Amino acid sequence: MIKVFISSPYTLGDTAVNVKRQLNIADELMNAGFSPYVPLLSHFQHMAHPRSYEDWTQNDIVWLKLCDCVLRLDGESLGSDFECHVATTWNIPVFHSISELEKFRNSLDKIRDKG
């Protein structure tokens, strides 16, 4: 199963709405057969045990490294831009829609079928 790191805005706008958006996308990804990582779930950890922005960013990058790809949702976000930069540096593909992810999976399936 392809592990997908969801990258999207958090601090700009309503943080609760931004978290819900990631949860909705995670549900769509699961329905499509992907394994999503939802970094904005840290919103709830932060409510109970606040940490610095840097702590959360560092934690996200550790998990990003373990994912097969990134799904970058639209919206202005320096954090998401940084995550995508790191992913690109590590040759982790960045996609902008679930349909792009499905095409990626299909291309991997074709490669596996030939092997």
N, C-alpha and C positions, 0 to 999 in steps of 0.2 A: 504494500500500500504506500502511495506517495505521501510523504510528510510535507505539509504546506504551512509555512509561517505566514500568518496574516499580519500585514503591515498597514496601518491606517492612522489618521489623526486621533489624538486623544485630548490634548490640552486646549486646542482651539475649539470653541463652541461648548456645548453641553457635554461634559464627560460621560454622564449616564447614557445619553443618546449615542455617543460614540462607542461605548462598550456594547450596548444593545446591537448596534450595527455589526460589530465583529461577531457577536454571538449568532446573529441571523446568517451571516456568511458562513460561519463554521457549520451551522446546521445544513446549509445548502451543499457545502463541500462533503460532509459526511453522507448526505443523500446521494451524492455523485460518486461515492466510493473513495474519497480521499481521507487522510488523517490530518485534521487541522490542529495547529498549535495557536492558541488564542492568548497573545501576550497581554491584552487589556484585562484579562481576569485578575491581573495584579492590582487592579483598581480596588478590589475587595480586600486584598491583603494590605494594601496601603491604608485603607480606612481603619483597619484594626491596629496596624503597626507601620506608621508612616516612615518612609525612607526618602532619601534625596533622589532627584531626577537622575543623577549619575548612577546611583545604585541600581535603579530600575533599568536604565539603558544597558549597563554592563550585564545584568542578568539576562535581558532579552538577547543580547549578542551571543551569549553562551548557548542558548537554545537555538538561535538562528543557525549556528554552525552545524547543528545536528539535523536540520531540515533539508529536504531535497530541492525545495524551491520556495519562492516568496510570492505571495499574492498581494500586490500593492493596490489598495483601494484609493480612489480619488480623494482629493482634498489636500490643502496646504498643511505640511507637517515637516518640521526640521528633523524630528526623530525618525519618521518614516523615510525621509530622504537619506539619512545616515544609514539606516538599516539596509536600504537598497544599495547604497554605495559599498557597504561591507560585503553584502551578498555578491555583488558584481566582482569585487576584488577576489573573493574566494571561488569564483566561477560557479556560483549558485544562481540559476536562472530566476529572473524576475518577470512575473506575468501581471497583466492588468485586468484580467477577466477570467471567470471560470471556464468559458469556452476556450480561451487560450490554453488553460491548464489541461483541458480534455484533449486538445490537439497534441500537446506535449506527451500526455500519457499514451495516446494512440501511436505516436511515433516511437515511443519506447517499446510498446507492445510489438510493433512490427519488427524492431531490431531484435527483440527477444525471440520472436517466432523464427527468424532466420538463423539464430544461433543454435 
